[in-house]
């Protein structure tokens, strides 16, 4: 009995081990030309935000208190990043 169960399990494993549900394409390519890679369904130039909405990939410099490469430090003054 045990020998039969083992033989059946081995046969099923050999049969299903060969099957591929969906063959994978090489990284960076698609199976056909109709597939366009996008960031989380938002489209090029956009990404998913923390609450699931689409946000632009760049920041509006006019909306920030400090220029690029600086952050607000103690006392509200702009300080260079890394200081």
C-alpha positions as CSV (number, residue, x, y, z in Angstrom):
1,X,0.0,0.0,0.0
2,X,2.7,2.5,1.0
3,X,4.7,1.6,-2.1
4,X,1.7,2.4,-4.3
5,X,1.1,5.8,-2.7
6,X,4.7,6.7,-3.1
7,X,4.7,5.6,-6.8
8,X,1.6,7.7,-7.4
9,X,3.1,10.8,-5.7
10,X,6.3,10.4,-7.7
11,X,4.4,10.1,-11.0
12,X,2.2,13.1,-10.2
13,X,5.3,15.2,-9.2
14,X,7.0,14.2,-12.5
15,X,4.0,15.2,-14.6
16,X,3.3,18.5,-12.9
17,X,6.9,19.5,-12.6
18,X,7.2,20.0,-16.3
19,X,4.1,22.1,-16.8
20,X,4.5,25.9,-17.0
21,X,1.4,28.0,-16.2
22,X,2.9,31.1,-17.9
23,X,6.3,31.1,-19.5
24,X,8.4,34.1,-18.5
25,X,9.8,36.6,-20.9
26,X,13.3,38.0,-20.5
27,X,13.6,41.0,-18.1
28,X,12.9,44.3,-19.8
29,X,11.0,42.7,-22.8
30,X,7.4,41.8,-23.3
31,X,5.9,38.8,-25.0
32,X,4.2,41.1,-27.6
33,X,4.5,44.8,-28.5
34,X,1.1,45.6,-27.0
35,X,2.3,45.6,-23.4
36,X,3.5,48.9,-22.0
37,X,5.2,49.0,-18.6
38,X,3.9,51.6,-16.3
39,X,4.5,52.5,-12.6
40,X,1.7,51.0,-10.6
41,X,-0.9,51.7,-13.2
42,X,-0.4,55.5,-13.1
43,X,1.4,55.9,-16.4
44,X,4.8,57.4,-17.4
45,X,5.9,60.3,-15.2
46,X,3.6,59.3,-12.3
47,X,3.9,56.9,-9.3
48,X,1.6,55.5,-6.5
49,X,1.5,57.6,-3.3
50,X,1.2,56.4,0.2
51,X,-2.6,56.3,0.0
52,X,-2.9,54.7,-3.4
53,X,-3.4,57.9,-5.5
54,X,-1.2,58.8,-8.5
55,X,1.5,61.5,-7.9
56,X,3.9,63.2,-10.3
57,X,7.5,62.0,-10.2
58,X,8.9,65.5,-9.8
59,X,8.5,68.1,-7.1
60,X,7.4,71.7,-7.7
61,X,10.3,73.8,-6.5
62,X,8.0,76.8,-5.8
63,X,6.1,74.7,-3.3
64,X,9.1,74.0,-1.1
65,X,10.6,76.3,1.5
66,X,14.2,75.4,0.8
67,X,15.9,74.9,-2.6
68,X,16.9,71.4,-3.9
69,X,19.6,69.8,-1.8
70,X,18.5,71.6,1.4
71,X,16.0,70.9,4.2
72,X,14.4,72.8,7.0
73,X,16.7,72.6,10.1
74,X,16.3,73.7,13.7
75,X,14.7,77.1,14.0
76,X,13.2,76.9,10.5
77,X,16.4,77.8,8.6
78,X,17.4,76.0,5.5
79,X,20.4,73.6,6.0
80,X,22.3,71.5,3.4
81,X,21.4,67.8,3.3
82,X,23.8,65.7,5.3
83,X,24.4,68.4,7.9
